[in-house]
Amino acid sequence: MVGSNNFRKVAFIGLGVMGYPMAGHLAKAGHTVTVYNRTQARAEQWVRDYPGKHLPTPAQAIADAEFVFVCVGNDADVLSVVEGDEGVLARLKPGSVLVDHTTASAHLARHLWTVCDNRACHFLDAPVSGGQIGAENGQLTIMVGGESSDFLMAKALMNCYAKAATLMGSAGAGQLTKVVNQICIAGILQGLAEGLHFAEQANLDIKDVVETISKGAAQSWQMDNRAQTMAEGIFDHGFAVDWMRKDLGIGLEAARDLNARLPLTALVDQFYAQVQARGGGRWDTSSLIKLLRD
């Protein structure tokens, strides 16, 4: 069972642009952190930057952990580190809590909840929003699916790198909420791209336009944080088009299962496919404006 003291034995699987600082926040908060990353050099760098240790397999990394956090790329990556040879399930202790921060499918979340429940363990699907900057600053927003008792056990640790963590419902609800998040972002970015393009064609001063309309109903996080760099053609903010297409693909598949209509999302997904075809898979999601300029 999870211990009663304030500091926990924690494992963190996946040290990408999000997982690296998230694991770091846990270590800086005083928790005992063991990490695993597929590229070992990345794990070696992490232990130079933060107190903790790294081990060569997920199974070894989580052997003594009360809480196991996973933050990898997609469903297949999650299955690899959780159910693969030397994966998390090989040594996950009864009573421990597995938290998946990957943006993955609700179907996978429900599967892992069942697998963990059958092993007397706990599971939460907990995708995040806020990007690399949010992870580095400990200001992520976390959407969680699972049991309320499990959420309460894990919330104090998630608070190390989150400004908000909210239980959205049973297993899978966190992932479905993340779909809503990505649907909204895609639509806002397309509207922002078209608005800025129109302003450029009209020979308006972009800075003045954004400063003015951001004080009214058009204001958004994307406008506040991306409008100027979109105008300058800078698209290196971390969350890549490749990852957004993965997320929108999850959303569009879920929409088919739910009989939900997402015409704008499907259209923007195709615009992102065009960005990929132009070699922009690693550009950030605000690069939609390039399709209007070129």
ChimeraX attribute file (.defattr): number of C-alpha atoms within 10 A of each C-alpha:
attribute: neighborCount
match mode: 1-to-1
recipient: residues
	/A:1	11
	/A:2	15
	/A:3	11
	/A:4	7
	/A:5	6
	/A:6	9
	/A:7	14
	/A:8	18
	/A:9	18
	/A:10	26
	/A:11	32
	/A:12	27
	/A:13	30
	/A:14	28
	/A:15	24
	/A:16	18
	/A:17	17
	/A:18	24
	/A:19	24
	/A:20	25
	/A:21	23
	/A:22	26
	/A:23	28
	/A:24	26
	/A:25	23
	/A:26	25
	/A:27	20
	/A:28	14
	/A:29	12
	/A:30	14
	/A:31	20
	/A:32	17
	/A:33	26
	/A:34	27
	/A:35	31
	/A:36	27
	/A:37	25
	/A:38	16
	/A:39	12
	/A:40	15
	/A:41	9
	/A:42	17
	/A:43	24
	/A:44	16
	/A:45	12
	/A:46	22
	/A:47	17
	/A:48	11
	/A:49	12
	/A:50	17
	/A:51	16
	/A:52	21
	/A:53	17
	/A:54	23
	/A:55	16
	/A:56	15
	/A:57	19
	/A:58	32
	/A:59	23
	/A:60	21
	/A:61	26
	/A:62	31
	/A:63	19
	/A:64	17
	/A:65	24
	/A:66	21
	/A:67	25
	/A:68	27
	/A:69	26
	/A:70	26
	/A:71	26
	/A:72	25
	/A:73	16
	/A:74	17
	/A:75	17
	/A:76	12
	/A:77	17
	/A:78	25
	/A:79	14
	/A:80	16
	/A:81	23
	/A:82	22
	/A:83	16
	/A:84	15
	/A:85	13
	/A:86	17
	/A:87	20
	/A:88	27
	/A:89	20
	/A:90	16
	/A:91	16
	/A:92	26
	/A:93	20
	/A:94	16
	/A:95	18
	/A:96	25
	/A:97	26
	/A:98	28
	/A:99	25
	/A:100	26
	/A:101	27
	/A:102	23
	/A:103	26
	/A:104	29
	/A:105	23
	/A:106	24
	/A:107	14
	/A:108	18
	/A:109	25
	/A:110	20
	/A:111	13
	/A:112	24
	/A:113	23
	/A:114	16
	/A:115	16
	/A:116	21
	/A:117	14
	/A:118	11
	/A:119	15
	/A:120	15
	/A:121	19
	/A:122	25
	/A:123	27
	/A:124	31
	/A:125	34
	/A:126	35
	/A:127	24
	/A:128	26
	/A:129	19
	/A:130	18
	/A:131	16
	/A:132	21
	/A:133	15
	/A:134	19
	/A:135	24
	/A:136	19
	/A:137	15
	/A:138	20
	/A:139	19
	/A:140	26
	/A:141	22
	/A:142	27
	/A:143	25
	/A:144	31
	/A:145	31
	/A:146	24
	/A:147	17
	/A:148	15
	/A:149	9
	/A:150	19
	/A:151	23
	/A:152	11
	/A:153	15
	/A:154	21
	/A:155	17
	/A:156	13
	/A:157	19
	/A:158	23
	/A:159	18
	/A:160	19
	/A:161	25
	/A:162	23
	/A:163	15
	/A:164	14
	/A:165	20
	/A:166	14
	/A:167	21
	/A:168	20
	/A:169	16
	/A:170	17
	/A:171	26
	/A:172	25
	/A:173	22
	/A:174	29
	/A:175	30
	/A:176	26
	/A:177	21
	/A:178	25
	/A:179	25
	/A:180	12
	/A:181	16
	/A:182	18
	/A:183	22
	/A:184	13
	/A:185	19
	/A:186	23
	/A:187	16
	/A:188	18
	/A:189	22
	/A:190	20
	/A:191	15
	/A:192	22
	/A:193	25
	/A:194	17
	/A:195	16
	/A:196	22
	/A:197	19
	/A:198	13
	/A:199	15
	/A:200	14
	/A:201	10
	/A:202	9
	/A:203	9
	/A:204	12
	/A:205	10
	/A:206	17
	/A:207	11
	/A:208	10
	/A:209	13
	/A:210	19
	/A:211	14
	/A:212	12
	/A:213	12
	/A:214	15
	/A:215	10
	/A:216	9
	/A:217	7
	/A:218	13
	/A:219	14
	/A:220	17
	/A:221	11
	/A:222	13
	/A:223	21
	/A:224	12
	/A:225	11
	/A:226	21
	/A:227	23
	/A:228	15
	/A:229	15
	/A:230	20
	/A:231	16
	/A:232	10
	/A:233	13
	/A:234	14
	/A:235	20
	/A:236	14
	/A:237	17
	/A:238	15
	/A:239	19
	/A:240	18
	/A:241	23
	/A:242	18
	/A:243	17
	/A:244	20
	/A:245	21
	/A:246	15
	/A:247	21
	/A:248	21
	/A:249	17
	/A:250	21
	/A:251	28
	/A:252	20
	/A:253	13
	/A:254	17
	/A:255	15
	/A:256	11
	/A:257	9
	/A:258	9
	/A:259	9
	/A:260	12
	/A:261	11
	/A:262	13
	/A:263	10
	/A:264	14
	/A:265	21
	/A:266	17
	/A:267	14
	/A:268	19
	/A:269	23
	/A:270	13
	/A:271	17
	/A:272	25
	/A:273	17
	/A:274	15
	/A:275	22
	/A:276	16
	/A:277	10
	/A:278	11
	/A:279	10
	/A:280	20
	/A:281	20
	/A:282	18
	/A:283	20
	/A:284	19
	/A:285	27
	/A:286	28
	/A:287	26
	/A:288	26
	/A:289	23
	/A:290	17
	/A:291	14
	/A:292	12
	/A:293	11
	/A:294	5
